[in-house]
């Protein structure tokens, strides 16, 4: 009697006139895996794939559905990197750490070899807590040993800093200056009526333009001169009226900006000690921006699907040619279609 819209084969008993259905059996081939990769990396959208393989939208989704039920973990595609062999040629490399937040539905943590432009490990957690980062480091260390990084760059979240201090030896840890500058410009508005705020904003904007120790000393002198000039303004207090707080600092954001510029300066300019260490975490920020664009091209996915999509995207970024893709297919096929 043909097939239903859901792909089931319809049968009719000639004696009792009972109608029943049976799902059409689908065979997954390596070509389906290629089409899935093209869909994930946005090489082809659904419409282009349908025109290429001459399938209906329902059949194409049925072929892609098993892949969206399986999250590809980084250990399964690690053999494609041969990271240890590549590090033998150049033992010095830098570890970058950043998280891609899925609004309020958790974050995908990414650990990247910035020097080699390869993602070493990724995971999803409900928050960037210390326990989550600590768990990631416990799984990351066996991957990067014995070639430990010479430096780390991150956005300086407390959990990341604590985990780096615990799992890695005394190491240069660069605080991303792009994050610092963005936060400073938030504390110091462009059209502030206060002259001192506008002056400190101009000093803060130059924090990413320091390339030598001499420029660092000169820039820090500008900060100290500003603090000496406006020290009384920083200590100004406002008394509370009919409030629980009896007083607070009048220029709170200004004090936060000064503290950000003067607290632990060694981590702001760690890149001056090792030229291999970048000033910013733009290598990971650019990848996160691309993920945001790709997710926006596939609107409607729920959080579990978004996580699996990102995991597959990071996995396919390790694939350099069709031979590697075939090796990955042979490795993952028994796990994906074991049910």
PEQUIRA-V399572 format. One record per helix or strand of 3 or more residues. SS is the DSSP state (A for helix, B for strand). FROM is the first residue (numbers start at 0). LEN is the number of residues. Records with the same first field share a line. If there is no record, write none. Layout:
BEGIN
SS=FROM-LEN ; FROM-LEN
END
This chain:
BEGIN
B=7-5 ; 18-5 ; 93-8 ; 106-7 ; 117-8 ; 150-4 ; 171-4 ; 236-3 ; 246-3
A=29-11 ; 45-8 ; 56-9 ; 66-3 ; 73-7 ; 82-7 ; 129-15 ; 157-10 ; 176-11 ; 194-15 ; 212-17 ; 230-4 ; 251-11 ; 264-4 ; 269-3 ; 281-16 ; 302-14 ; 321-15
END
